[in-house]
């Protein structure tokens, strides 16, 4: 319930922002792009470039609207009627989206004299928002919503230059593909252009992976490549594809699994609730791991450990591992960017890669698709196909997964030497049938029913495509099966 209240609060603040901008700059267009830390990055397209002073004017108008305590009025209308309304105002992104909304009746919201379509409910009135901030952030702005209704607590904005760059790169990829929102993508499918979209998007991925491999090759000091990212970001497929590109450069990758360095299960640290915290960095035997790394870097043969997940004990492998002269150690795990993991290794020998699924695709100018939603949909599909978990079970554990990511991954992402966005613009069209099949099994009395319904509504606006034309080394194959790197 708290999550849905927060989403309603954010949607309402966005509507206030759009109305305020239209009041101050009548011919402008507001586009909410993506999250950035605890804020939302967006752009305002108008005749003159956006300035800090423009943002101050917009902020002042937003504050006036909030003080006026206007009600958000919801009106149920026929979808065709809504399409005609937005056609009259030449709002192309709304027209395209509504064309693919399956429901015959939709909700249109009004705020004083401004009307808009939003993908979800609003709060009661503008006065329920007790605090917010909007900051100029070239070439756009950062909108900081409150952490809930009737609270003054704001999320903090911490600049994340590397993350912003990768979002900008993804936006450029969207421009290359000619896809900025769901309506654009669905039109490409309707026009028979989806095979080209798949091929170009996959080629962009391969080009970026090759670029990262080239960067590693150019830095002759690098001997340890560390890869980290949140759940369902496609780390394993990325590692395999990076290994191939490293070989192209004459580098021999030697993979090391952090899973084999877990401490004996009875030594696992406990979390705040007294449960084993397998995601803690101290769930790993850091001393042994660093000893093995140093021995390998010195050219010695090492018997690497093997962790037995059935017994909860670690054994020593009889197979000896040695790092060749032209080799690099390839280490993938949630703690890869944390220097505590490799504390005994000089920084000059390390190359860190951050991986995530940062969607550049939105429903329309004012309705974003959360990067977390893309990852949870990936996870639901993979868990159901390869691990036998239900969609309900995956959704129930998601909050715990996110807490671990916030604690162990996101705080280190700006320390990466390279970032890779694993999202494919077409992927929700492929994941749709698998995810909806699992989500529809969740009953109304489930604690995650509202989340399931929200994800079904999101997926419903995407045209479905089959997987025949997706290459077997694609990151999306990690989730739907048919990967050349997996057996399912």
C-alpha positions in Angstrom: 0.0 0.0 0.0 2.9 2.3 0.9 4.5 1.7 -2.5 1.3 2.5 -4.4 0.7 5.7 -2.4 4.3 6.8 -3.3 3.6 6.0 -7.0 0.4 8.1 -6.9 2.3 10.9 -5.2 5.0 10.9 -7.9 2.4 10.8 -10.7 0.5 13.7 -9.1 3.7 15.8 -8.8 4.5 15.1 -12.5 1.0 16.4 -13.5 1.6 19.5 -11.4 5.0 20.0 -13.1 3.5 19.6 -16.6 0.7 22.1 -15.9 3.1 24.6 -14.3 5.4 24.3 -17.3 2.5 24.8 -19.7 1.4 27.8 -17.7 4.8 29.5 -17.8 5.9 28.3 -21.3 2.7 27.6 -23.3 4.4 26.0 -26.3 6.8 23.7 -24.4 6.9 19.9 -24.2 7.8 18.2 -20.9 9.4 14.7 -21.2 10.1 12.6 -18.1 13.1 10.4 -19.1 14.3 8.2 -16.3 15.1 7.9 -12.6 18.5 9.2 -11.4 19.2 8.3 -7.8 16.1 9.3 -5.8 15.0 11.8 -8.4 13.6 11.8 -11.9 15.5 13.3 -14.9 13.5 15.1 -17.5 13.8 17.6 -20.3 11.7 20.6 -21.4 11.6 21.2 -25.2 11.0 24.8 -26.1 12.2 27.4 -28.6 15.0 28.6 -26.4 17.4 26.4 -24.4 16.4 25.6 -20.8 18.0 27.7 -18.1 18.3 27.7 -14.4 16.1 30.7 -14.3 13.4 28.9 -16.3 13.4 26.1 -13.7 13.0 28.7 -10.9 9.9 30.1 -12.6 8.4 26.6 -13.0 9.1 25.8 -9.4 7.4 29.0 -8.2 4.3 28.1 -10.3 4.3 24.6 -9.0 4.3 26.0 -5.4 1.3 28.2 -6.3 -0.6 25.2 -7.7 0.1 23.2 -4.5 -1.0 26.1 -2.3 -4.2 26.4 -4.3 -5.0 22.8 -3.2 -6.7 21.9 -6.6 -8.4 18.5 -6.7 -7.3 15.9 -9.1 -10.5 15.0 -10.9 -10.8 11.6 -12.4 -13.2 11.1 -15.3 -13.9 7.7 -17.0 -14.3 8.0 -20.7 -14.3 5.8 -23.8 -10.8 5.2 -25.2 -11.9 6.6 -28.6 -13.1 9.7 -27.0 -9.8 10.2 -25.3 -7.9 9.7 -28.6 -10.1 12.4 -30.2 -9.4 14.7 -27.3 -5.6 14.4 -27.7 -5.8 14.5 -31.5 -7.5 17.9 -31.1 -4.5 19.0 -29.1 -2.0 17.3 -31.4 -0.4 15.3 -28.5 1.2 12.6 -30.6 2.7 10.5 -27.8 -0.7 10.1 -26.1 -2.5 9.3 -29.4 0.0 6.5 -30.1 -0.2 5.1 -26.6 -4.0 5.0 -26.5 -4.1 3.3 -29.9 -2.6 0.2 -28.2 -4.4 0.4 -24.8 -6.7 -2.6 -24.7 -9.3 -1.3 -22.3 -12.4 0.3 -23.9 -12.7 2.7 -20.9 -9.8 4.8 -19.5 -9.3 7.4 -16.8 -8.6 11.0 -17.8 -7.5 13.4 -15.1 -8.0 17.1 -14.9 -6.1 19.6 -12.7 -7.8 23.0 -12.9 -7.8 23.7 -16.7 -5.2 21.0 -17.6 -6.1 17.4 -18.8 -3.8 14.4 -19.1 -3.8 10.6 -19.2 -1.7 8.8 -16.5 -1.0 5.1 -16.0 -2.4 4.8 -12.5 -4.2 6.7 -9.8 -3.6 10.2 -8.4 -3.7 11.6 -4.8 -6.8 13.7 -3.8 -5.4 17.2 -4.2 -2.3 19.2 -4.8 -2.2 20.3 -1.2 -1.4 16.7 -0.1 2.1 17.3 -1.4 4.0 18.9 1.4 7.4 19.2 -0.1 9.3 18.7 -3.4 12.2 20.1 -5.3 13.2 20.7 -8.9 16.8 21.3 -9.8 18.3 22.5 -13.1 20.5 19.7 -14.4 21.9 20.4 -17.9 20.2 19.8 -20.4 17.1 19.3 -18.3 16.1 19.0 -14.7 15.9 16.6 -11.7 12.5 16.3 -10.0 12.7 15.3 -6.4 9.3 14.0 -5.0 8.5 13.6 -1.3 8.8 10.1 0.1 5.0 9.9 0.5 1.8 11.8 1.0 1.7 14.4 3.7 5.4 14.1 4.5 8.1 16.7 4.0 10.9 14.2 3.7 12.6 14.3 0.3 14.9 11.9 -1.4 18.5 13.2 -1.6 20.0 14.0 -5.0 23.5 12.7 -5.4 25.1 13.4 -8.8 25.9 10.2 -10.7 27.8 11.3 -13.8 28.6 7.8 -15.1 25.0 6.5 -14.7 23.7 9.7 -16.5 26.1 9.1 -19.4 24.8 5.5 -19.9 21.2 6.7 -19.9 22.2 9.3 -22.5 23.9 6.6 -24.6 20.7 4.6 -24.3 18.6 7.5 -25.5 20.9 7.8 -28.5 20.4 4.1 -29.2 16.6 4.8 -29.1 17.1 7.6 -31.7 19.1 5.2 -34.0 16.3 2.6 -33.7 13.6 5.3 -34.2 11.9 4.2 -31.0 11.2 6.6 -28.2 8.1 5.2 -26.6 5.8 2.1 -26.7 3.7 3.6 -29.5 6.7 3.9 -31.7 7.7 0.3 -31.0 4.3 -1.1 -31.7 4.1 0.8 -35.0 7.4 -0.8 -36.0 5.9 -4.2 -35.3 2.7 -3.4 -37.2 4.8 -2.3 -40.1 6.9 -5.4 -40.2 10.1 -3.7 -39.1 10.8 -5.6 -35.9 13.4 -7.9 -37.4 15.5 -4.8 -38.2 15.0 -3.4 -34.7 16.2 -6.7 -33.2 19.3 -6.9 -35.4 20.3 -3.3 -34.9 19.7 -3.4 -31.1 21.7 -6.6 -30.8 24.5 -5.1 -32.9 24.6 -2.0 -30.6 25.0 -4.4 -27.7 27.9 -6.3 -29.4 29.5 -3.0 -30.4 29.5 -1.8 -26.8 30.8 -5.2 -25.4 33.6 -5.0 -28.0 34.4 -1.5 -27.0 34.8 -2.6 -23.3 37.0 -5.5 -24.4 39.2 -3.1 -26.4 39.5 -0.7 -23.4 40.7 -3.6 -21.3 43.2 -4.6 -24.0 44.5 -1.1 -24.2 45.3 -1.0 -20.5 48.2 -3.4 -20.2 48.1 -3.3 -16.4 44.7 -4.8 -16.1 44.7 -8.4 -14.7 41.4 -8.5 -12.8 38.1 -7.7 -14.4 35.3 -7.3 -11.9 31.6 -7.4 -13.1 28.7 -6.4 -10.8 25.1 -5.5 -11.3 21.7 -6.0 -9.7 19.4 -9.0 -10.1 18.4 -9.9 -13.6 20.7 -7.5 -15.4 22.1 -10.3 -17.6 25.5 -10.6 -16.0 26.2 -14.2 -17.0 25.5 -13.7 -20.7 27.5 -10.5 -20.6 30.5 -12.3 -19.1 30.3 -15.0 -21.8 30.1 -12.4 -24.6 32.9 -10.3 -23.1 35.1 -13.4 -22.9 34.7 -13.9 -26.6 35.6 -10.3 -27.3 38.6 -10.5 -25.0 39.8 -13.6 -27.0 39.4 -11.6 -30.2 42.0 -9.2 -28.6 44.3 -12.1 -27.8 43.4 -12.1 -24.1 42.6 -15.3 -22.3 39.8 -14.9 -19.7 40.0 -17.1 -16.6 36.6 -17.0 -14.8 36.4 -17.2 -11.0 33.1 -17.8 -9.3 32.5 -15.9 -6.1 29.9 -18.5 -5.1 32.7 -20.9 -4.4 34.1 -18.5 -1.7 31.2 -18.6 0.6 32.2 -19.2 4.2 30.9 -22.5 5.8 27.1 -22.0 6.2 27.3 -22.0 10.0 29.7 -19.0 9.8 27.3 -16.9 7.6 26.7 -13.5 9.2 23.1 -12.7 10.3 21.0 -9.8 9.1 18.9 -7.4 11.4 16.2 -10.0 11.7 18.5 -12.8 12.7 18.4 -14.6 9.3 21.5 -15.7 7.4 22.7 -12.8 5.2 24.1 -14.5 2.2 24.4 -11.2 0.3 26.7 -9.7 2.9 30.3 -9.3 1.7 31.3 -11.0 4.9 29.4 -14.2 3.7 32.6 -14.6 1.6 35.9 -15.8 2.8 37.8 -12.6 1.8 41.1 -13.7 3.2 41.2 -16.9 1.1 39.9 -15.1 -1.9 42.6 -12.5 -1.8 45.3 -15.1 -1.2 44.2 -17.0 -4.3 44.1 -13.8 -6.4 47.6 -12.8 -5.4 49.0 -16.3 -6.0 47.3 -16.4 -9.5 48.7 -12.9 -10.3 52.2 -14.1 -9.3 51.9 -16.9 -11.8 51.4 -19.7 -9.3 49.1 -22.7 -9.8 46.1 -22.6 -7.4 43.6 -25.2 -6.3 40.5 -23.1 -6.3 37.7 -24.0 -3.9 34.3 -25.5 -4.7 31.3 -24.7 -2.5 28.8 -27.6 -1.9 25.4 -25.9 -1.6 23.8 -29.1 -0.3 26.2 -29.5 2.6 26.9 -25.8 3.1 30.7 -26.6 3.1 33.6 -25.5 1.0 36.0 -28.1 -0.5 39.2 -27.7 -2.4 39.2 -28.7 -6.1 41.7 -31.1 -7.4 42.0 -29.1 -10.6 44.8 -26.6 -10.7 44.2 -23.1 -12.2 46.9 -20.9 -13.5 46.7 -17.4 -15.1 48.5 -17.4 -18.4 50.7 -14.5 -19.3 48.1 -13.0 -21.7 45.2 -13.8 -19.3 42.9 -11.8 -17.1 40.8 -13.0 -14.1 37.1 -12.5 -14.8 35.1 -12.2 -11.6 31.3 -11.7 -11.5 29.3 -11.1 -8.4 27.2 -8.5 -6.5 30.3 -7.2 -4.6 32.6 -6.8 -7.6 32.7 -3.0 -7.3 33.4 -3.0 -3.6 37.2 -2.6 -3.1 36.9 -4.5 0.2 36.4 -7.7 -2.0 39.9 -7.2 -3.6 41.6 -5.2 -0.9 45.0 -6.7 -1.4 45.1 -5.9 -5.2 46.5 -2.6 -6.4 43.8 -0.5 -8.1 45.9 -0.3 -11.3 45.4 -4.0 -12.0 41.6 -3.8 -11.7 38.9 -2.9 -14.3 35.4 -2.6 -12.9 32.2 -3.0 -15.0 28.7 -2.1 -13.8 25.8 -3.8 -15.5 22.1 -3.0 -15.3 18.9 -3.0 -17.3 18.3 0.8 -17.7 15.3 1.1 -20.0 15.2 4.0 -22.3 11.7 3.2 -23.4 8.7 5.0 -21.8 4.9 4.7 -22.3 4.7 8.4 -23.3 6.2 11.7 -22.3 4.7 11.7 -18.8 4.5 7.9 -18.0 7.8 6.2 -17.4 8.7 2.6 -17.3 10.6 1.8 -14.2 14.0 0.0 -14.7 13.0 -2.1 -11.6 9.9 -3.2 -13.4 11.9 -4.4 -16.4 14.2 -6.4 -14.0 11.3 -8.0 -12.1 9.6 -9.1 -15.3 12.9 -10.7 -16.4 13.2 -12.4 -13.1 9.6 -13.7 -13.1 10.1 -15.2 -16.5 13.5 -16.8 -15.7 12.5 -18.1 -12.3 9.4 -19.8 -13.8 11.1 -21.3 -16.8 14.4 -22.4 -15.2 14.0 -22.6 -11.5 10.4 -23.7 -11.0 9.4 -20.6 -8.9 6.0 -19.1 -9.3 5.5 -15.5 -10.2 4.0 -14.9 -6.8 7.1 -16.3 -5.0 9.4 -14.1 -7.1 7.3 -11.0 -6.4 7.2 -11.7 -2.6 11.0 -11.8 -2.4 11.6 -8.8 -4.6 11.6 -6.2 -1.8 14.3 -8.1 0.0 16.3 -8.4 -3.2 16.1 -4.6 -3.7 17.2 -3.9 -0.2 20.3 -6.0 -0.7 21.0 -4.2 -4.0 20.7 -0.8 -2.4 23.1 -1.8 0.3 25.7 -3.8 -1.7 25.6 -2.6 -5.3 24.1 0.8 -6.1 26.4 2.7 -3.7 29.4 1.6 -5.6 28.1 2.0 -9.2 29.9 5.3 -9.8 33.3 3.6 -9.2 33.0 1.5 -12.4 35.4 2.0 -15.2 32.7 1.0 -17.7 28.9 0.6 -17.6 26.8 -1.6 -19.8 23.1 -1.2 -20.3 21.6 -4.7 -20.9 18.1 -3.6 -21.8 16.8 -4.4 -25.3 14.2 -2.0 -26.6 12.0 -4.9 -27.8 12.4 -7.2 -24.8 9.0 -6.6 -23.1 7.3 -7.6 -26.3 9.0 -11.0 -26.0 8.7 -11.4 -22.2 5.0 -10.5 -22.3 3.5 -13.9 -22.9 5.7 -15.7 -20.3 5.2 -13.0 -17.6 1.5 -12.6 -18.0 1.0 -16.3 -17.8 2.6 -16.4 -14.4 1.1 -13.1 -13.2 -2.4 -14.2 -14.0 -2.0 -17.1 -11.6 -1.8 -14.8 -8.6 -5.1 -14.6 -6.7 -6.8 -11.5 -5.4 -6.1 -12.4 -1.8 -2.3 -12.4 -2.4 -0.2 -9.6 -0.8 1.4 -9.1 -4.2 -1.9 -9.1 -6.3 -1.8 -5.3 -6.8 1.8 -5.5 -8.1 0.9 -8.4 -10.4 -2.1 -6.4 -11.8 0.0 -3.3 -12.4 2.6 -5.3 -14.3 -0.1 -7.0 -16.4 -1.6 -3.6 -17.3 1.9 -2.4 -18.2 2.6 -5.4 -20.5 -0.8 -5.3 -22.0 0.1 -2.2 -24.1 3.0 -4.0 -25.8 2.4 -5.8 -29.1 3.6 -9.4 -28.6 6.4 -10.8 -30.8 7.8 -14.4 -30.9 11.4 -15.3 -30.2 12.3 -16.9 -33.5 14.4 -14.0 -34.8 16.3 -13.4 -31.5 19.9 -14.7 -31.7 21.0 -17.4 -29.3 23.6 -15.2 -27.7 21.2 -12.4 -26.9 20.9 -11.3 -23.3 17.2 -11.8 -23.4 17.9 -15.6 -24.0 19.2 -15.7 -20.5 15.6 -15.3 -19.4 13.4 -17.0 -22.0 15.7 -19.9 -22.8 17.4 -21.0 -26.0 20.7 -19.4 -25.1 23.9 -20.9 -26.5 25.4 -20.3 -23.0 22.7 -22.3 -21.1 20.9 -25.6 -21.3 17.4 -24.4 -20.8 
